[in-house]
Amino acid sequence: SEGWRLGWQADDVALLTGLYVLAARANQLGMTQPCVVTDMSGERHTLTFQEFEALMLAYGAARAAASAGGDA
C-alpha cells in the first residue's frame, strides 16, 4: 500500500466503505477471495482481507487527520 493513493471524494469513500463491508462479510463466512482496489492512477492492487483491513484503518486515520486540519 506504500507509494499509491486513494481518492478522498465522497464517492470514493462510499465505494471503499461498501467494498470493506462486503469483504468483511465474506471473511466472516470463510471466503478467501482477494479484495481488488484501484488507486488514483488507475493501477489495480490485489489485497488479502487482512491487508485491506489495515489499509482501511490507515485510510480512515488519514481522512480524520486531514479533516481535523481542514484538508479533507
N, C-alpha and C positions, 0 to 999 in steps of 0.2 A: 504494500500500500504506500510505500515511500516513492516520492517523485511524480505522483499523479494527483489530479484534483477532481473533486466532485462539485456539482452545481450547488448554489446557495438559494436559488429561487424557490418560491412556494411549491411549484410543480415538481421540482427536483426532490424536495423534501418529502412530498407526498408519495412519489414513486419509490424512493428508497425506504420509506416507512412501510409502505404496502408490501414491498419485497421482503422486508425484515419480518413482518407479521406472518407472511406465508412460509418463509424459510424456518421460522421458529416453530410453527405448527408441524411442518414436515419433519423437523428434527425430533419433536415430541413423539411423532408417530414412528420414529425409527428409520425414516427415509434419509438417504445419504446423498441426495442429488446436490451438485455444486450450485453455488449462487454466482450468477454472472452479472457483473456491474460494468457499465460503460462510463468511462471518465469524460471529462470536458473536451478532450482532444479526439474522442471517438474510439479510443482503444478499449477493447473488452478485457476484463480481468475475471478469471475464474477462481473463486474462493471456496474453501470449506465453510460450513456454517460457523465454526469457531472463529475463523479468520474474519468472516463477515460481521459477526457479533462484535469483535474487537474493533473493527473499522467503524461500525455504527456508534459505539461508545465514544471513540475518538472524534467522530463527526459531530455528535451531539455536544461534546465538550467544547469543540472549536466553535460551533454555532453559538453556544451560550457565552463564550468569551467574547466573540465578535459582537454579539448583541449587547453585552454589558459595556463594550467600548463604543457602541454606536455604528459599527461597520457592517452589520447584517442587512 
